[in-house]
């Protein structure tokens, strides 16, 4: 199964045409741009999910091993990519937004949980445990029914390290990835991020998988949030 993704980047206007030509000719290696990430072998983690889920002292290093793969971030919706290209990453120096549209095998992507999912797992009861049912319903709306077993198990532990590890493991669950790909509900996450779905991609992406690299012809619009991270933690779910 292939995932259709959008990546929003910003570059200097003087370099924009060269960047477009380079990506169209060579694809994405993962070392372009301002942000650079090392990601694990996604398929390997995915194949070990069940055994890792049973590990009662699970930590993040068990899940995300540094295998030296270059990776990058992308969104499941074009509007999410527009946010990063036209708002979040735009600076006076990197003043030109670009949208890269591409396809990738689903076994090379996992959910980027940094701005909502992982923090939500970690601090869901910071205010009260009384909102658990509503919080689980919100997570299910955003990530699908398979998120339930991870949130249930994580919430039974008071160890923050364990909670974060389980949330990271959930990010690799194939069914969660597939559901989140099609999410149309807008999340207002950490650091004022706004997105419908966010993923890490294991590079490289071949030039043949690039559908287009373009200056966006439409402006980003901020949809009303389905939920914000702060409201999730505080139990303000309606």
C-alpha positions in Angstrom: 0.0 0.0 0.0 1.2 3.5 -0.9 0.6 6.7 1.1 0.1 10.0 -0.7 1.9 12.7 1.2 2.7 16.4 1.1 5.8 18.1 2.4 5.9 21.8 3.0 9.3 23.4 2.9 10.7 27.0 2.8 13.8 28.1 0.7 15.4 31.2 -0.4 13.8 32.7 -3.5 17.2 32.8 -5.2 17.5 29.0 -4.8 13.9 28.0 -5.3 14.2 27.0 -9.0 17.3 24.9 -8.3 15.7 23.2 -5.4 12.6 22.3 -7.5 14.8 21.0 -10.3 17.0 19.0 -7.9 14.0 17.3 -6.2 12.4 16.5 -9.5 15.6 15.0 -10.8 16.9 13.2 -7.6 14.0 12.8 -5.3 14.3 13.4 -1.5 17.2 12.0 0.4 16.3 13.4 3.8 19.3 15.7 4.2 17.8 18.7 2.4 16.4 21.6 4.3 16.7 23.1 7.7 15.4 20.2 9.8 17.2 16.9 9.6 16.2 13.6 11.3 17.5 10.1 11.8 14.7 7.6 11.9 14.6 3.8 12.5 13.9 1.1 10.0 10.1 1.4 10.1 9.3 -2.1 8.9 11.6 -3.6 11.5 9.8 -1.8 14.3 6.4 -2.6 12.9 7.3 -6.3 12.8 8.2 -6.3 16.5 5.2 -4.3 17.8 3.5 -7.2 19.5 6.6 -8.3 21.5 7.4 -4.7 22.4 3.8 -4.1 23.5 4.2 -6.9 26.1 7.4 -5.4 27.5 6.4 -3.9 30.9 9.6 -1.8 31.2 9.4 -0.5 27.6 11.3 2.7 26.9 11.7 4.8 23.9 15.1 3.4 23.0 13.4 -0.1 22.6 11.1 1.4 20.0 13.2 4.0 18.2 16.6 2.6 17.6 19.2 4.7 15.8 19.7 2.8 12.6 21.1 5.8 10.7 18.3 6.2 8.2 17.7 9.8 7.1 14.2 10.9 7.5 11.9 13.8 7.1 8.4 15.0 8.0 5.3 15.2 5.8 1.6 15.5 6.1 -1.4 13.5 4.8 -3.2 16.7 3.6 -2.1 19.5 1.4 -3.4 22.1 3.8 -1.2 20.7 6.6 1.8 21.0 4.3 0.7 24.6 3.4 0.8 25.5 7.1 4.4 24.4 7.5 5.4 26.0 4.2 3.6 29.3 4.6 3.4 29.8 8.3 5.5 27.6 10.7 8.8 27.5 8.8 8.6 30.8 6.9 11.4 33.3 7.8 12.8 36.5 6.3 15.7 34.4 4.9 13.7 31.3 3.9 11.0 33.3 2.3 9.7 31.0 -0.5 7.3 28.2 0.3 7.3 25.0 -1.7 5.0 22.0 -1.7 6.3 18.5 -2.5 3.7 15.9 -3.4 4.9 12.3 -3.4 4.0 8.7 -2.8 5.7 6.2 -0.5 5.2 2.7 0.8 3.3 2.7 4.0 6.0 0.5 5.6 8.3 3.6 5.4 6.2 6.0 7.4 5.0 6.3 10.9 3.0 8.9 12.9 4.8 12.0 14.1 3.5 12.0 17.6 5.6 14.9 19.0 3.1 17.7 18.8 0.0 15.9 20.1 -0.1 12.2 20.6 2.9 11.6 22.8 2.3 14.6 25.0 -1.4 13.7 25.3 -0.5 10.1 26.5 2.0 11.5 28.9 -0.1 14.2 30.5 -3.7 13.1 30.0 -4.3 13.0 33.8 -2.3 16.1 34.7 -5.5 17.9 35.7 -7.8 14.9 36.4 -8.4 11.3 35.6 -12.1 12.0 35.2 -11.9 12.8 31.5 -10.4 9.5 30.4 -13.4 8.4 28.4 -13.8 11.6 26.5 -10.0 11.7 25.8 -10.1 8.1 24.5 -13.0 9.1 22.2 -11.1 12.0 20.8 -8.0 9.9 20.2 -10.1 7.3 18.4 -11.6 10.0 16.2 -8.1 11.1 15.2 -6.2 7.8 15.1 -8.8 5.1 14.8 -9.9 2.3 17.1 -6.5 0.6 17.3 -5.3 3.5 19.5 -7.4 2.2 22.3 -5.2 -0.6 23.5 -2.1 1.6 23.6 -3.9 4.4 25.5 -5.4 1.9 27.9 -2.1 0.2 28.7 -0.2 3.5 29.0 -2.8 5.1 31.3 -2.4 2.2 33.8 1.2 3.3 34.5 2.3 6.4 36.3 5.8 6.1 34.8 6.2 9.0 32.3 9.0 7.1 30.5 6.7 4.2 29.9 3.8 6.3 28.8 6.0 8.1 26.2 7.4 4.7 25.0 3.9 3.2 24.5 2.8 6.3 22.6 5.8 6.1 20.3 5.0 2.4 19.7 1.5 3.3 18.8 2.9 5.6 16.1 4.2 2.6 14.2 0.9 0.6 14.2 0.0 0.1 10.6 -3.8 0.4 11.3 -3.2 3.7 13.2 -1.1 5.0 10.4 -3.7 4.1 7.8 -6.5 5.7 9.7 -4.6 8.9 10.5 -3.7 9.3 6.9 -7.3 10.0 6.1 -8.0 12.2 9.2 -9.7 15.5 8.3 -10.1 16.8 11.8 -7.7 19.7 12.6 -5.4 19.4 15.6 -3.8 22.4 17.3 -0.7 20.9 18.7 2.4 21.9 20.6 4.3 25.0 19.6 1.2 26.3 17.9 1.3 23.7 15.1 -1.9 23.1 13.1 -2.3 19.9 11.1 -4.7 17.0 10.3 -2.0 14.3 10.0 1.7 14.3 10.5 4.3 11.6 9.7 7.9 10.7 9.7 9.1 9.3 6.4 12.1 7.0 6.1 14.2 8.3 3.1 15.2 8.3 0.4 12.3 9.0 -1.9 13.1 8.3 -5.5 12.5 10.9 -8.2 9.9 8.5 -9.8 7.8 8.8 -6.6 7.7 12.7 -6.8 4.4 13.8 -8.2 5.1 17.5 -8.2 7.3 20.2 -6.6 5.6 23.6 -6.8 5.2 27.0 -5.4 1.7 26.9 -3.8 -1.1 28.6 -5.7 -3.4 28.8 -2.7 -2.9 30.3 0.7 -3.1 28.4 3.9 -6.3 28.7 5.9 -6.6 27.7 9.5 -9.6 25.4 10.0 -11.4 25.5 13.3 -9.7 22.9 15.6 -11.3 19.6 16.5 -9.2 19.7 19.6 -6.1 21.4 20.9 -3.4 19.8 23.0 -4.1 22.0 26.0 -7.8 21.2 25.8 -7.1 17.5 25.6 -4.9 17.6 28.7 -7.3 19.8 30.6 -10.3 17.6 29.6 -12.1 20.4 27.8 -13.6 18.0 25.2 -17.1 18.7 23.9 
